Amino acid sequence: MTRLQRLDLSHNNIGDVGAESLSKGMENMTRLQHLDLSHNNIGDVGAESLSKGMENMTELEHLDLSHNNIGDVGAESLSKGMENMTRLEHLDISHNNIGDVGAESLSKGMENMTRLGHLDLSHNNIGDVGAESLSKGMENMTRLRHLDLSHNNIGDVGAESLSKGMKNMTGLGHLDLSHNNIGDVGAESLSKGMENMTRLQHLDLSHNNIGDVGAESLSKGMENMIKLEHLDLSHNNIGAVGAESLSKVIENMTELEHLDLSHNNIGDVGAECLTKGMESMTELEHLDLSHNNIGAVGAESLSKGTENMTKLQRLDLSHNNIGDLGAECLSKGIENMTWLQHLDLSHNNIGDFGAECLSKGMENMTELQHFDLSLKNIGGVGAESLSKGTENMTRLQHFDLSHNRLTLVMVVLRVYLKG
């Protein structure tokens, strides 16, 4: 098979013994362009064997070794086998366990990969030392479009190192640094490294701990990201001050389609600030502000900010405390969301009056498929109101009113009126 250009042996439980056999068979595959050996449990021993078989693959453009239980020893072996892969465009070694030592080894093998467009090293137990090594190896990757280092532990020190390596990645379109224990200091460093990423479309920094100070720093680095379509800053301990900072920068993100700020603590004041920044987001399709301690005042503000979101398909405001007054305000803001498919207002202390108001605002939601009003304070009167508001929802598949105050009679009535 000396002319073979594409080889996919993924999901085959090959193991280290099989990898050794494969290595011998691949020695003459000098024209191979695509190699996928993911999900095979080849381990360190298998990686060492494979590296010998890959030494002559100078034409390789796509290499996937993800999900293989490769550690630092295997990474060192692979690094030697990849030194001549100057044409590589896609490299995926995610879901292994290369750690800091393995990252250092790989960085040496990646120094000549100037054509690399996609790099995934997520889920690898890489810390700040490994991040520093990778930063040096990525300095010449000016063509990189996709970088995923999520689910590691790079921290603030690692973020500072990475920011230096990312300065030349002006064409980056996708950046995922979620689940990395990055705090406000790391956020400040990243902000400087992201200043020239004007083409970025996807940014995920969720599940870190950037806080208000970090959010303020990030907002400066995101000022030129006017093409951003996906922004996830959930689970970051951002409060009202951070929300205010973010509001100023997101007002220029007119192409944003996905915004997730859930599991923070922006409160009513933060919601009011965000509203100002969201007014121009007419392309938004997904908005998640759940778990944010937003009350009736914040709901009123959000209602005004969401009036022009006519393309919204998913809205999650669950686990707040908007109550009946907030529900009344929201009902006005959701009137034009005719494309909405998923609406979650659970855990919000909404009663009969709020249910009645929401019912009026939902009358034109004919595309709704998922509606959650569970764990509230809705009784028979509210159920009757909701039954009228859902009459045109012919596509509804999931309707949750559990943990309210409905009696069997009113449940039957609601079903009867619905159908």
N, C-alpha and C positions, 0 to 999 in steps of 0.2 A: 504493500500500500504506500508506495513512495510518493504517489501523486495526491494522496488524501488531503483535503483542505478543511474538513469539519469532522470532529469526533466527539460524540456525546455518550458518556457512560455513567451519567448521574443516577443516583438512587439504585445502586446495584450491590451494596454491601461488599465491596471489593476487599477492603482490609489491607493490611501491610503486605501480606504474602502476594495477593493479587496485584498490588501496586508494583511489586518487584518484577513480576512477570510482564506487566504492561510496559514497564520502562524499557525492557529489552526489545519489545515489539515496536516501540516508538522511536528508536534511535535514528531510523532512516526517514522519518516523516518530516523532512525539511521544508515541505510546502504547507504544512498545517497552519491554518489561520484561526481556527476556533476549537478550543479544548474545554470540555465541561466534565469535571470529575467530582462535582459536588455531591454531598450526602452519601459518602462512601466509607467513612470511618478508617481512612488510610493511616492516620496517626503520624508520629514522628518518624518511625522506621520507614513507613511507606513514602513519606515526603522525601526522605533522603534518597530512596531508590528512584523516585520520579524525577528528581532533580538531574540525575545523570541522563535520563532519557530525553530531557527537555533542552539539553545544552545546545543542540543544533537547530532548535526551532526559532530561527531568526525572523521568520515571516509571521509568527503568531501575533494576532490582533486581539483575541478574546481568551481570557483564562479565568476559569471559575473553580476554585478549590474550597468553597464555603462548606460549612457543616462537616468537618472532617476530623475533629479532635486533634488538630495540629498544635503543638506547643512551641516553645522557644527553640528547641533543638531542630525541629522540622522547619521552622521559619528560616533558620540559619542555612540549612541545606538548600531550601528553595531560592534563597537570595543568590546563591552561587549559580543556580540553574537559570536564573532570570537575567543575568547581567547583560546578555546579548539580545534581549528582546526589546530592541529599540523601536519596534513598530507597534508595540502593545498599546491598545486603545481602551481596553476594558479589563480591570483586575478586581476580582472579588475573592477575598480571603476571610469573609465575615463568619461569625459563629464558630470560631475556633478558640484557642487559648494561648495566643502567642505572647502576651504580656509585654513588659517593657524590654526585656532582652531580645525577644523576637522582633519587636518593632524596630529596634536599633539595627538588627541584622537586615531586615527588609529594606530599610531606608537606604542602605548601601546598594542593594540590588536595584532600587528604583531610580537611582540618580540619573540614568540615561534614558528614562522613559519620558521623553519630552512630548510624545504624542498622546499620552494618556488623557482620556476624556472622562473616564468613570473609575472611581476608586472607592471600594467599600471594605472597611476594616472594623465594622461595628461588631459588638459582642465579642470582645477579645481581651478583656481585662488589662487594657492599656492604661497606664498611669501617667503622671506628669513627666517622668523620665523618658518614657516611650514617645510621648507627644513631642518632646524636644528633639528627639532623633528624627521623627517623621517630618517635622518642620523643615529640617535641613534637606531631607530627601525630596521634599515637594517644591523647593524653591524654583526649579526650572519647569514645573508643570503648568505652564501658562495656558495650555489648551484645556485644562480640566473644566468639565461642565457639571460633574456630579461628585460630591464628596460626602461620605457617610462615616462618621466616627462615633455614632450613637452607642449608648449602652457600654461605655467604658468608664474610666474614673480619672479623667485627665485633670480635673480640679482647676483652681485659679492659676497655679503655676504653669500647668500644661496649656491652659488657654492663652496665657501670655506668650508662650513659645510658638504655638500654632499661629497666632496673629501675625507673627513675622513671616512665616512661610506662606501665608495666604495673601499677602499684599499684592502679589503679581497675578492673582487669579481673577482678573477683571472680567473674564467670560463665564464665571461660575453661575450656573442656573439653579443648582440644588445643593443646599447645605443643611446637614442634620448633625447637631451636636447635643441632642437630647440625652437625658439620663447620664449626666457626666459630673455631677456635684460641682458645677460652676457657680460661684458666688458673685457678689457685686464687683470685686476686684477683677475677676476673670472677665466679667461682662465689659468692663471698661477697656481691657486689653483687646478683646474681640472687636469692640466697636471701632478701634483704630484700624484693625486689619480688614474690616468690611467696608470702609469708606468708598472704595472704588468699584464695589460690586454692583454696578448699575444694571446688570442684566439678570440679577438674581430673581427667581420666580418662586422658589420654595425655601422657606427658612423655618427650621424647627429647633427651638431651644427649650422645649418643655422639660419638666421634671428636673429642674436645676434649683437653684436658690438665689436668683439674682436680686430679688427684692426691689424696693423703690429706687435705691441708689443705682443699682445695675440697670434698671429700666430706663432711668434718665440717661445713663451713659450709652446704652444701646440705641436710644432714639436718635442720638447724634450720628451714629454710624449708619443708620437706616435712612437718612434724609434723602439720599439719591436713589433709593430702591423704588422707583415709581412703576416698575414692571412687576412688582411682587404680586403673586396670585394666592400664595398659601403662607400664612403666618400662625405659628403655634407657640405661645408663651404660657401655656397652662402649667399648673403646679409649680409656681415660682415665688409664692409669697409676695406678690405685688399688691400694694395698697392704693389708696386714693392718689397719693403723690406720684407714684409710678404711672398710674393711669393717665394722669394729667400730662405727663411727659410724652407718653405714647400717643396721646390724642393729637398732639401737635404734628407728629411725623406721619401718622396714618391718614391724615386728611388729603395727602397727595397720592395715596395708593388707590387710585381710582379703578385699577384693574383687579383689585383683591377679590377673590372668590371664596376663600376659606379663612375665617378668623376664629381662633380658639384662645380664650383667656380664662378658661374655667379653672376652678380650684385655686383661686387667688383670694384676695380680700379687698376688692375695690370699693365695696359699699355704695351708698347713695351718691356721695360726692364724686367718687371715681366714675360711676355710671353717667353722671351728668357731664363730666369732662369728656368721656369717650363719645358721648352722643355728638358733640361738636365735630369730632374727627371722623365720625361715621356717616355724616350727612351726604358725602359725595360718593359713597360706596354703592353705586347703583348696580354693580355687577355681582355683588355678594350673594353666594348660594348657601353658605354654611356659617352659622353664627352660634357659638357656644359660650355662654356667660354663666353657666351653672356653678353652684358652690361659691358664691361671691358675696354673701351677706347683703344682697340688694333688697331694699324695702320698697314701699309704695312711692316714695319720692324719686328713687332711682328709676323705678318702672315708668313713671311719668316722663322722665327725661328720655329714656330709651324709646318710648313710644314715638316721640318726635323725631328721633334719629333714624328710626326704621321705616318711616313713612314712604321713602323712595326705594326701598329694597323690594322691588316688585319681582325680582328673580329668585328671591330666597326660597330654598327648598327644605332647609333644616334649621330649626330654631330650638335651642335648649336653654331654658331659664330655670331649670329645676334646682331644688335645694337652695332656695333663697327665702325671702320672707315678704313677698310682694303684697299678699293679702287681697282683700276685696277691692280696696281703693286702687291698688296697683293694677289689678286685673281690669278694672274699669278703664284705666288709662291705656293699658296695652291693647284693649279691644279696638281702640281707634287706630293704633299704629299698625295692626295686622290686617286691617280691612282690605288692603291692596295686595296682600300676599296670596294671590290666587294660584301660585305654583307650589305653595308649601306642601311638602309630603310628610314631614316629621315635625311634630310639635310636642315638646315636653315641658309641662308646667307643674310637675309633681313636687311634693314637699314644699308647698308655698303658702299654707294656711289660707287657702281660698275657700270661701263659703258659698251659700246660695246666691247672694247678690253678685259676687264675682263671677260665678258660673253663668248667671243670666247675662251679664255684660259681655262675657267672652262669646257666648252663643251668638250674639248679634254681630260680633266682629268676624265670626268664622263662616258666615252664611255663604260666602263665595269661594270657600276652600274646597273645591270639587276634586282636587288632586290629592287630598290628604289621605295618607295610608296608615300613619302611626300617631295616636293621640293619647297622651298620658296625663291624667289629672289625679293620680293616686295619692294617698296619704294627705288628704286635705280635710275640709270640714263641710263637705257638700251633702245636703240632705235631699229630701224628696222634691222640694221646689226647684232646687238647682238641677237635679236630674231631669226634671220635666223640661226645663229651659234648654238644657243641652241636647235633649232629644230633638227639639225643633231645629237647633242650629246644625245638627248633623244630618238632617234629612237629605241633603244633596251630596253627601260624601259617599258616593257609590263605590269608591275604591278603598274605603277604609278597611284595613285588615287587622289592626290592633287598637283596641279601645280599652284603656285601663282606668277604672274608677274604684279600684280596690282601696280598702282602708278609709272609707268615707262613712257617712251616716245613712246609707241607703237601706230601705226596707225591701223585703221581697216584692211587695205590691208595686213599689215604684220602679224596681228593676224590670218587672214584667211590663209595666206601663211604657217604660223607655223602649224596650224591645218592640212592643206593639206599635208605638208611634214611629219607630225607625223603619219598620218593615211592612 
